[in-house]
Amino acid sequence: MYPWGHNRRFNSYAEYFKQEFGERVQKVSIDAGFTCPNRDGTLARGGCTYCYNDAFNPSYCSPYKSITQQLAEGIEFHKVRYRRANKYLAYFQTYSNTYAPMAKLQPIYEEALAYPGVAGLVIGTRPDCMDDEKINWFSRLSRNYYVMIEYGVESCYNKTLQRINRQHTFEQSVEAIEKTASAGIKTGAHIIFGLPGESVEEMYKEAPILSKLPINNIKFHQLQILKNTKMALEYHNNPADFYPFTLDNYIDFIINFIEILNPNFIIERFTGEVPPRFLTGLSWGNIRNDQINSLIEKRLEENNTWQGKNFK
């Protein structure tokens, strides 16, 4: 038994929710029609150079549908694969879901929470799209519901954030995470491995940097080069600027990374997955996330290692 209370060799998201809710809980993605300040001209245009939301948006997601309709269709969609789920989290995933005044945000989130079976919210956003008013409101909401604010940190290096057109700094991510956590709200962080210009040594150094932050959940995502993005052009012009993760050396990297990662962090995922038709570079073929998870767990067992084994 590991410190997180189960026998898996990492602090698993699925196991955490079984402990938190006593049963399986399924996220249902929602597109509420938001945009981002690096997309609409407030800070920049074009958005992040790697971003193409159509690649990961489920078919039922559409900003032209109500929140209620998307939840209804999303729950039916997931029942095919996850029949044991009776509780759901409304996952506001697309773009920056706090990029609006509180007067617009509140009815959107309240509509989601009013849907039968919805136990809480997971809200994906940028660190520069939160303020004290929003944090205070989410803090009050979190007394009665599960509330997770998931920040797109992406990298600990400002040189990288500038290159990919994030238009915020790592220091802003730290400030937002610390303020959110201090208000009693669960915090999540999203990190991408393999961004242009970063060496594998720099990526490893992110583990102790992140481990100092008050993060509850963390998501890892290998860089995938998507069609119709600025990064696709950058990759095809300068492939040497990108660390060439194969599936096998990515598994080794992840294992070494989580060995020095804070064992209190709940790991939601190790990889990202998009339909192959959207990919134009750095693809591992048709292998699914659950298959990669199995390979990672097998390698952890073979190496007799686990998350936080070498954490300082």
MIKE-51365 format. One line per 5 residues: their letters; for each residue y, z, x of N, C-alpha, C. Coordinates in steps of 0.05 Angstrom, whole numbers, padded with zeros to 5 digits. Layout:
N
a> Y,Z,X,Y,Z,X,Y,Z,X  ... .
// end
This chain:
312
mypwg> -00024,00000,00017,00000,00000,00000,00025,00000,00018  00043,-00018,00012,00068,-00020,00028,00090,-00004,00015  00113,-00001,00028,00134,00016,00017,00144,00008,-00011  00140,-00018,-00018,00150,-00028,-00043,00130,-00023,-00066  00107,-00010,-00060,00090,00000,-00082,00068,-00019,-00091 .
hnrrf> 00062,-00040,-00076,00040,-00057,-00082,00028,-00069,-00057  00007,-00084,-00059,-00008,-00092,-00035,-00001,-00119,-00024  00018,-00133,-00036,00027,-00158,-00024,00044,-00152,00001  00043,-00170,00020,00055,-00164,00046,00085,-00169,00048  00096,-00175,00025,00126,-00176,00024,00134,-00164,-00003 .
nsyae> 00159,-00157,-00005,00170,-00144,-00028,00174,-00165,-00050  00154,-00169,-00065,00152,-00192,-00084,00168,-00188,-00109  00182,-00209,-00116,00199,-00210,-00141,00181,-00206,-00166  00159,-00220,-00167,00141,-00218,-00190,00131,-00190,-00193  00122,-00178,-00172,00112,-00150,-00173,00134,-00130,-00180 .
yfkqe> 00158,-00135,-00170,00181,-00118,-00176,00186,-00117,-00206  00185,-00141,-00219,00190,-00142,-00248,00168,-00129,-00264  00144,-00130,-00255,00122,-00116,-00269,00128,-00086,-00269  00138,-00076,-00246,00145,-00048,-00244,00170,-00041,-00260  00190,-00059,-00260,00215,-00054,-00274,00212,-00055,-00304 .
fgerv> 00197,-00075,-00314,00195,-00080,-00343,00167,-00073,-00354  00148,-00070,-00337,00121,-00065,-00347,00106,-00089,-00355  00118,-00113,-00351,00105,-00138,-00359,00119,-00161,-00345  00109,-00185,-00348,00121,-00209,-00336,00147,-00215,-00350  00167,-00222,-00335,00193,-00230,-00345,00199,-00258,-00334 .
qkvsi> 00208,-00276,-00351,00213,-00304,-00342,00243,-00311,-00344  00253,-00323,-00323,00280,-00334,-00324,00281,-00359,-00341  00303,-00362,-00356,00308,-00387,-00371,00335,-00397,-00362  00335,-00421,-00349,00360,-00432,-00339,00378,-00441,-00361  00404,-00438,-00356,00425,-00447,-00375,00447,-00461,-00360 .
dagft> 00456,-00483,-00371,00479,-00497,-00361,00502,-00493,-00381  00521,-00476,-00373,00543,-00469,-00391,00568,-00486,-00386  00565,-00507,-00370,00587,-00526,-00367,00609,-00518,-00347  00602,-00500,-00328,00622,-00492,-00308,00624,-00513,-00286  00644,-00509,-00269,00647,-00525,-00245,00652,-00507,-00222 .
cpnrd> 00663,-00516,-00200,00668,-00500,-00176,00696,-00506,-00165  00709,-00487,-00152,00736,-00492,-00141,00736,-00512,-00117  00712,-00517,-00105,00711,-00537,-00084,00702,-00564,-00095  00702,-00566,-00122,00694,-00590,-00136,00717,-00602,-00153  00733,-00583,-00165,00753,-00592,-00184,00780,-00596,-00172 .
gtlar> 00783,-00593,-00145,00808,-00597,-00132,00824,-00572,-00127  00815,-00549,-00137,00829,-00524,-00132,00829,-00517,-00102  00806,-00520,-00089,00803,-00516,-00061,00796,-00542,-00046  00781,-00559,-00060,00772,-00584,-00048,00760,-00601,-00070  00750,-00624,-00063,00736,-00641,-00082,00708,-00648,-00071 .
ggcty> 00690,-00655,-00089,00664,-00664,-00081,00642,-00643,-00080  00650,-00617,-00080,00631,-00596,-00079,00617,-00594,-00052  00596,-00577,-00051,00581,-00574,-00026,00568,-00600,-00019  00566,-00606,00007,00556,-00633,00015,00527,-00638,00008  00512,-00616,00003,00483,-00619,-00003,00477,-00618,-00033 .
cynda> 00497,-00614,-00049,00493,-00606,-00077,00489,-00631,-00095  00468,-00629,-00111,00463,-00649,-00132,00448,-00635,-00154  00462,-00623,-00173,00450,-00604,-00193,00428,-00617,-00210  00430,-00643,-00215,00410,-00656,-00231,00382,-00653,-00219  00380,-00648,-00193,00354,-00646,-00180,00339,-00621,-00188 .
fnpsy> 00352,-00600,-00196,00338,-00575,-00203,00343,-00566,-00232  00359,-00580,-00247,00364,-00572,-00274,00340,-00579,-00292  00328,-00561,-00306,00306,-00568,-00325,00316,-00587,-00346  00298,-00602,-00358,00305,-00623,-00377,00320,-00612,-00402  00315,-00587,-00410,00327,-00576,-00434,00356,-00567,-00428 .
cspyk> 00364,-00565,-00403,00391,-00555,-00396,00412,-00577,-00400  00432,-00570,-00415,00455,-00589,-00419,00479,-00573,-00428  00502,-00578,-00416,00526,-00565,-00426,00535,-00573,-00453  00522,-00594,-00464,00529,-00604,-00491,00513,-00589,-00512  00494,-00572,-00504,00480,-00555,-00523,00491,-00527,-00522 .
sitqq> 00488,-00513,-00543,00497,-00485,-00544,00479,-00468,-00526  00489,-00444,-00519,00473,-00425,-00504,00447,-00419,-00520  00450,-00414,-00546,00427,-00408,-00563,00406,-00430,-00563  00415,-00455,-00565,00397,-00477,-00565,00382,-00480,-00539  00397,-00477,-00517,00384,-00479,-00491,00363,-00457,-00487 .
laegi> 00369,-00433,-00496,00350,-00411,-00494,00325,-00416,-00511  00329,-00426,-00535,00306,-00432,-00553,00288,-00454,-00541  00300,-00475,-00531,00285,-00497,-00519,00272,-00488,-00492  00287,-00472,-00477,00277,-00463,-00451,00253,-00444,-00454  00254,-00427,-00474,00232,-00408,-00478,00207,-00424,-00487 .
efhkv> 00210,-00444,-00504,00188,-00461,-00512,00177,-00476,-00488  00195,-00486,-00471,00188,-00501,-00447,00170,-00483,-00428  00178,-00458,-00424,00164,-00441,-00406,00138,-00430,-00418  00136,-00429,-00444,00111,-00418,-00456,00087,-00435,-00449  00091,-00460,-00442,00069,-00477,-00435,00056,-00467,-00409 .
ryrra> 00072,-00458,-00390,00063,-00449,-00364,00060,-00419,-00361  00078,-00404,-00375,00078,-00375,-00372,00074,-00362,-00399  00050,-00363,-00409,00044,-00354,-00436,00046,-00324,-00439  00044,-00309,-00416,00044,-00280,-00418,00072,-00268,-00419  00093,-00285,-00415,00120,-00274,-00415,00130,-00269,-00444 .
nkyla> 00139,-00245,-00449,00151,-00238,-00475,00181,-00231,-00472  00190,-00226,-00448,00218,-00220,-00443,00229,-00241,-00424  00255,-00245,-00427,00268,-00267,-00413,00295,-00258,-00401  00302,-00271,-00380,00329,-00267,-00368,00344,-00294,-00371  00368,-00293,-00382,00384,-00317,-00384,00396,-00322,-00357 .
yfqty> 00388,-00344,-00345,00396,-00351,-00317,00417,-00373,-00317  00442,-00364,-00312,00464,-00383,-00311,00465,-00393,-00282  00454,-00417,-00278,00447,-00427,-00252,00466,-00448,-00242  00475,-00466,-00259,00489,-00490,-00251,00518,-00484,-00243  00525,-00492,-00219,00552,-00488,-00208,00560,-00459,-00208 .
sntya> 00586,-00453,-00212,00596,-00425,-00208,00602,-00412,-00235  00585,-00394,-00243,00584,-00385,-00271,00602,-00361,-00276  00621,-00355,-00258,00642,-00336,-00263,00669,-00350,-00258  00669,-00376,-00256,00694,-00391,-00250,00708,-00397,-00276  00719,-00376,-00289,00734,-00379,-00314,00745,-00351,-00320 .
pmakl> 00766,-00350,-00337,00777,-00324,-00346,00756,-00308,-00361  00759,-00282,-00361,00740,-00264,-00374,00739,-00270,-00404  00761,-00279,-00416,00761,-00285,-00445,00742,-00308,-00451  00737,-00326,-00432,00718,-00348,-00437,00689,-00339,-00430  00687,-00322,-00409,00660,-00314,-00400,00646,-00295,-00420 .
qpiye> 00661,-00276,-00431,00649,-00255,-00447,00633,-00266,-00471  00644,-00284,-00487,00628,-00294,-00510,00603,-00310,-00501  00604,-00323,-00479,00581,-00338,-00469,00558,-00319,-00462  00564,-00298,-00448,00543,-00279,-00440,00534,-00263,-00464  00552,-00256,-00482,00544,-00241,-00505,00526,-00257,-00523 .
ealay> 00531,-00283,-00525,00513,-00301,-00541,00485,-00301,-00529  00483,-00302,-00503,00457,-00302,-00490,00442,-00276,-00495  00456,-00254,-00492,00443,-00227,-00496,00435,-00222,-00524  00447,-00236,-00543,00440,-00233,-00571,00414,-00247,-00579  00404,-00265,-00561,00380,-00280,-00568,00356,-00262,-00566 .
pgvag> 00337,-00264,-00586,00313,-00246,-00585,00297,-00250,-00560  00290,-00227,-00548,00273,-00227,-00524,00289,-00228,-00498  00315,-00233,-00499,00331,-00234,-00474,00337,-00206,-00466  00328,-00199,-00442,00331,-00171,-00432,00354,-00168,-00412  00367,-00191,-00404,00388,-00188,-00385,00398,-00215,-00375 .
lvigt> 00415,-00215,-00355,00429,-00238,-00345,00425,-00240,-00315  00421,-00265,-00305,00424,-00271,-00277,00445,-00292,-00275  00466,-00286,-00259,00490,-00303,-00259,00495,-00313,-00230  00491,-00339,-00227,00496,-00352,-00201,00525,-00359,-00198  00537,-00351,-00175,00565,-00357,-00171,00572,-00357,-00142 .
rpdcm> 00598,-00362,-00136,00609,-00361,-00109,00623,-00334,-00105  00625,-00325,-00080,00638,-00299,-00076,00668,-00299,-00082  00681,-00323,-00081,00709,-00324,-00087,00715,-00329,-00116  00695,-00327,-00133,00698,-00331,-00162,00693,-00305,-00177  00696,-00282,-00163,00694,-00256,-00175,00719,-00241,-00170 .
ddeki> 00727,-00224,-00189,00750,-00207,-00185,00744,-00179,-00198  00763,-00161,-00195,00758,-00134,-00205,00753,-00133,-00235  00768,-00149,-00250,00764,-00149,-00279,00735,-00157,-00286  00725,-00178,-00274,00698,-00187,-00279,00677,-00166,-00270  00681,-00155,-00246,00662,-00135,-00236,00661,-00111,-00255 .
nwfsr> 00684,-00102,-00264,00685,-00079,-00282,00670,-00085,-00308  00674,-00109,-00319,00660,-00116,-00344,00630,-00117,-00340  00621,-00130,-00318,00592,-00132,-00313,00581,-00104,-00307  00597,-00087,-00295,00588,-00060,-00290,00582,-00045,-00316  00600,-00048,-00335,00595,-00035,-00361,00571,-00047,-00375 .
lsrny> 00568,-00073,-00373,00545,-00087,-00385,00519,-00078,-00373  00519,-00073,-00347,00494,-00066,-00333,00483,-00039,-00340  00498,-00023,-00355,00488,00003,-00364,00467,00000,-00385  00468,-00023,-00399,00449,-00027,-00422,00431,-00051,-00418  00436,-00068,-00398,00421,-00092,-00394,00415,-00096,-00364 .
yvmie> 00395,-00111,-00358,00391,-00120,-00330,00412,-00141,-00324  00428,-00136,-00303,00449,-00155,-00295,00447,-00159,-00265  00443,-00184,-00257,00443,-00192,-00229,00464,-00213,-00224  00482,-00208,-00204,00501,-00228,-00195,00489,-00240,-00170  00483,-00265,-00171,00470,-00279,-00149,00491,-00296,-00134 .
ygves> 00498,-00288,-00109,00518,-00302,-00094,00507,-00323,-00076  00519,-00347,-00077,00513,-00368,-00058,00525,-00362,-00031  00511,-00348,-00014,00521,-00342,00013,00517,-00366,00031  00493,-00377,00030,00484,-00401,00044,00481,-00398,00074  00501,-00387,00087,00500,-00383,00116,00518,-00360,00124 .
cynkt> 00511,-00347,00146,00528,-00326,00157,00549,-00336,00176  00550,-00363,00180,00568,-00374,00200,00590,-00391,00187  00614,-00384,00193,00637,-00398,00181,00639,-00427,00189  00630,-00433,00214,00630,-00461,00223,00612,-00478,00204  00590,-00467,00196,00572,-00481,00178,00584,-00483,00150 .
lqrin> 00595,-00461,00140,00607,-00462,00113,00629,-00482,00111  00645,-00485,00133,00666,-00505,00133,00654,-00533,00133  00634,-00537,00149,00622,-00563,00152,00609,-00573,00126  00598,-00555,00110,00585,-00563,00085,00604,-00561,00061  00630,-00557,00066,00651,-00557,00046,00648,-00534,00025 .
rqhtf> 00639,-00511,00034,00637,-00488,00016,00665,-00478,00009  00683,-00479,00028,00711,-00470,00023,00713,-00440,00017  00694,-00425,00027,00697,-00395,00029,00685,-00386,00055  00690,-00362,00063,00680,-00351,00088,00657,-00332,00083  00643,-00326,00105,00622,-00306,00103,00634,-00278,00097 .
eqsve> 00658,-00273,00108,00671,-00248,00103,00676,-00244,00073  00683,-00266,00059,00686,-00264,00030,00660,-00258,00016  00638,-00268,00026,00612,-00261,00015,00606,-00232,00018  00611,-00221,00042,00607,-00193,00047,00624,-00176,00028  00649,-00183,00025,00667,-00167,00008,00657,-00167,-00021 .
aiekt> 00649,-00191,-00031,00640,-00193,-00059,00614,-00177,-00063  00596,-00180,-00045,00570,-00165,-00047,00575,-00135,-00047  00592,-00126,-00029,00597,-00097,-00027,00611,-00086,-00052  00631,-00101,-00062,00645,-00092,-00086,00626,-00092,-00110  00610,-00112,-00113,00591,-00114,-00135,00571,-00091,-00135 .
asagi> 00560,-00087,-00111,00540,-00065,-00108,00552,-00038,-00113  00577,-00034,-00104,00590,-00008,-00107,00596,-00002,-00136  00597,-00023,-00153,00601,-00020,-00182,00575,-00016,-00197  00553,-00014,-00183,00527,-00008,-00195,00514,-00033,-00206  00522,-00056,-00198,00510,-00081,-00207,00490,-00091,-00186 .
ktgah> 00468,-00101,-00195,00448,-00113,-00176,00460,-00138,-00164  00455,-00141,-00138,00466,-00164,-00123,00443,-00181,-00112  00447,-00207,-00113,00429,-00226,-00101,00443,-00244,-00081  00428,-00255,-00062,00440,-00273,-00042,00422,-00297,-00039  00434,-00320,-00036,00420,-00345,-00032,00426,-00355,-00004 .
iifgl> 00406,-00362,00012,00409,-00370,00039,00394,-00397,00043  00406,-00416,00057,00393,-00441,00063,00387,-00442,00093  00363,-00449,00100,00355,-00453,00128,00354,-00482,00135  00365,-00489,00158,00365,-00517,00167,00391,-00532,00163  00412,-00518,00156,00438,-00531,00152,00447,-00544,00178 .
pgesv> 00463,-00565,00177,00470,-00580,00201,00485,-00563,00221  00477,-00567,00247,00491,-00553,00268,00480,-00526,00275  00461,-00515,00259,00450,-00489,00264,00424,-00491,00279  00421,-00476,00301,00396,-00475,00316,00378,-00454,00303  00352,-00456,00309,00333,-00437,00298,00340,-00408,00308 .
eemyk> 00351,-00406,00332,00359,-00379,00342,00381,-00368,00325  00401,-00385,00317,00422,-00375,00300,00411,-00367,00273  00392,-00381,00262,00380,-00374,00236,00366,-00347,00238  00352,-00342,00260,00339,-00316,00263,00359,-00293,00263  00382,-00298,00276,00402,-00277,00278,00414,-00269,00251 .
eapil> 00410,-00286,00231,00420,-00279,00204,00405,-00256,00192  00380,-00251,00200,00364,-00230,00188,00377,-00202,00191  00384,-00194,00216,00397,-00168,00219,00425,-00167,00207  00439,-00190,00206,00466,-00190,00193,00463,-00185,00164  00445,-00199,00150,00441,-00196,00122,00430,-00168,00115 .
sklpi> 00413,-00158,00133,00398,-00133,00127,00417,-00109,00124  00441,-00112,00134,00461,-00090,00132,00475,-00089,00106  00472,-00111,00090,00487,-00113,00065,00472,-00100,00041  00487,-00090,00021,00473,-00078,-00002,00463,-00099,-00022  00442,-00113,-00013,00430,-00135,-00028,00405,-00124,-00041 .
nnikf> 00401,-00131,-00067,00376,-00124,-00080,00355,-00146,-00077  00363,-00171,-00084,00345,-00194,-00083,00355,-00215,-00064  00337,-00229,-00052,00345,-00251,-00034,00328,-00275,-00039  00340,-00299,-00037,00326,-00324,-00040,00330,-00341,-00015  00308,-00352,-00006,00310,-00371,00017,00304,-00399,00007 .
hqlqi> 00315,-00418,00021,00313,-00446,00012,00314,-00463,00037  00293,-00478,00042,00295,-00497,00064,00313,-00520,00056  00328,-00531,00075,00346,-00553,00068,00330,-00577,00060  00337,-00589,00038,00326,-00614,00029,00348,-00634,00026  00344,-00658,00036,00365,-00678,00035,00362,-00694,00009 .
lkntk> 00382,-00691,-00008,00380,-00703,-00035,00396,-00729,-00036  00385,-00748,-00051,00399,-00773,-00054,00427,-00769,-00067  00444,-00787,-00062,00471,-00787,-00075,00488,-00763,-00066  00483,-00753,-00042,00499,-00731,-00032,00512,-00740,-00006  00534,-00726,00000,00547,-00732,00026,00529,-00724,00049 .
maley> 00513,-00703,00046,00495,-00695,00067,00474,-00716,00073  00466,-00731,00053,00446,-00753,00057,00457,-00773,00077  00483,-00780,00074,00495,-00799,00093,00497,-00786,00121  00505,-00761,00122,00507,-00747,00147,00480,-00745,00161  00459,-00740,00146,00433,-00738,00158,00424,-00765,00169 .
hnnpa> 00428,-00786,00154,00419,-00812,00164,00435,-00822,00187  00460,-00813,00190,00476,-00821,00212,00471,-00804,00237  00465,-00778,00233,00462,-00759,00255,00438,-00740,00250  00414,-00750,00249,00391,-00733,00244,00387,-00711,00265  00396,-00715,00289,00393,-00695,00310,00409,-00670,00305 .
dfypf> 00428,-00671,00286,00444,-00647,00280,00429,-00628,00261  00405,-00636,00252,00390,-00620,00233,00364,-00610,00246  00359,-00584,00242,00334,-00573,00253,00310,-00584,00237  00291,-00598,00250,00270,-00612,00235,00247,-00594,00228  00251,-00577,00207,00229,-00560,00198,00206,-00577,00187 .
tldny> 00182,-00574,00198,00158,-00583,00184,00148,-00560,00167  00130,-00565,00150,00119,-00543,00133,00107,-00522,00151  00092,-00530,00171,00078,-00510,00187,00097,-00493,00204  00117,-00506,00216,00135,-00489,00232,00155,-00474,00215  00159,-00483,00190,00176,-00467,00171,00161,-00441,00164 .
idfii> 00135,-00443,00159,00119,-00419,00152,00120,-00399,00175  00118,-00409,00200,00120,-00391,00223,00148,-00379,00224  00168,-00395,00219,00196,-00385,00220,00200,-00363,00199  00191,-00368,00175,00195,-00349,00153,00181,-00322,00160  00157,-00324,00170,00142,-00299,00176,00157,-00284,00198 .
nfiei> 00166,-00297,00219,00181,-00283,00240,00208,-00272,00229  00220,-00287,00210,00245,-00278,00198,00242,-00253,00182  00221,-00253,00164,00219,-00230,00146,00208,-00205,00161  00195,-00209,00184,00187,-00186,00200,00211,-00169,00208  00234,-00181,00212,00258,-00166,00220,00278,-00162,00198 .
lnpnf> 00269,-00169,00173,00287,-00167,00150,00283,-00139,00137  00305,-00130,00125,00305,-00105,00111,00282,-00104,00090  00263,-00085,00092,00240,-00085,00074,00248,-00077,00045  00273,-00067,00041,00282,-00061,00014,00290,-00086,-00002  00295,-00108,00012,00302,-00133,-00002,00279,-00144,-00017 .
iierf> 00283,-00150,-00043,00263,-00163,-00059,00265,-00193,-00054  00244,-00205,-00045,00244,-00234,-00039,00236,-00250,-00064  00255,-00265,-00074,00250,-00281,-00098,00235,-00307,-00092  00242,-00319,-00070,00228,-00344,-00063,00232,-00350,-00034  00213,-00365,-00023,00215,-00373,00005,00225,-00402,00009 .
tgevp> 00222,-00418,-00012,00229,-00446,-00010,00241,-00456,-00036  00255,-00478,-00034,00265,-00492,-00058,00247,-00516,-00065  00249,-00524,-00089,00231,-00547,-00098,00247,-00565,-00117  00247,-00590,-00111,00259,-00610,-00129,00239,-00633,-00132  00241,-00648,-00154,00223,-00671,-00157,00226,-00691,-00134 .
prflt> 00204,-00702,-00123,00206,-00720,-00100,00224,-00743,-00103  00229,-00752,-00128,00246,-00776,-00132,00275,-00771,-00124  00283,-00745,-00121,00310,-00739,-00113,00313,-00737,-00083  00291,-00737,-00068,00292,-00732,-00039,00295,-00757,-00023  00310,-00755,-00001,00313,-00778,00017,00309,-00770,00046 .
glswg> 00303,-00744,00051,00299,-00735,00079,00289,-00706,00079  00275,-00699,00101,00264,-00672,00105,00246,-00664,00082  00230,-00682,00073,00211,-00677,00051,00184,-00669,00062  00170,-00650,00047,00143,-00642,00054,00123,-00654,00034  00131,-00674,00020,00113,-00687,00001,00112,-00672,-00026 .
nirnd> 00089,-00673,-00039,00087,-00662,-00066,00078,-00633,-00068  00077,-00619,-00045,00068,-00591,-00046,00087,-00574,-00062  00075,-00556,-00079,00091,-00540,-00097,00097,-00513,-00084  00118,-00499,-00095,00126,-00473,-00084,00103,-00453,-00084  00087,-00452,-00106,00066,-00432,-00107,00045,-00438,-00086 .
qinsl> 00041,-00463,-00078,00022,-00469,-00057,00033,-00460,-00030  00059,-00463,-00026,00071,-00454,-00001,00070,-00424,00001  00075,-00410,-00022,00073,-00381,-00022,00045,-00372,-00014  00025,-00386,-00023,-00003,-00379,-00016,-00008,-00382,00014  00003,-00404,00025,00000,-00408,00054,00015,-00387,00070 .
iekrl> 00038,-00378,00061,00053,-00357,00074,00037,-00331,00073  00027,-00324,00050,00012,-00299,00047,-00013,-00300,00064  -00026,-00323,00065,-00050,-00325,00082,-00043,-00321,00111  -00021,-00333,00120,-00012,-00330,00148,-00004,-00301,00154  00009,-00288,00136,00016,-00260,00139,-00009,-00243,00144 .
eennt> -00030,-00249,00128,-00055,-00234,00131,-00068,-00240,00157  -00069,-00265,00165,-00081,-00273,00190,-00067,-00260,00214  -00041,-00257,00212,-00025,-00245,00234,-00023,-00215,00232  -00035,-00204,00210,-00033,-00175,00205,-00004,-00166,00207  00014,-00179,00192,00042,-00172,00192,00053,-00171,00164 .
wqgkn> 00078,-00162,00161,00090,-00159,00135,00120,-00157,00137  00134,-00159,00115,00163,-00157,00114,00172,-00130,00125  00191,-00132,00144,00202,-00107,00155,00186,-00094,00176  00164,-00107,00185,00147,-00094,00206,00163,-00087,00231  00181,-00105,00238,00198,-00101,00262,00227,-00096,00255 .
fk> 00232,-00087,00231,00259,-00082,00222,00271,-00058,00236  00295,-00060,00246,00309,-00038,00259,00333,-00030,00243 .
// end
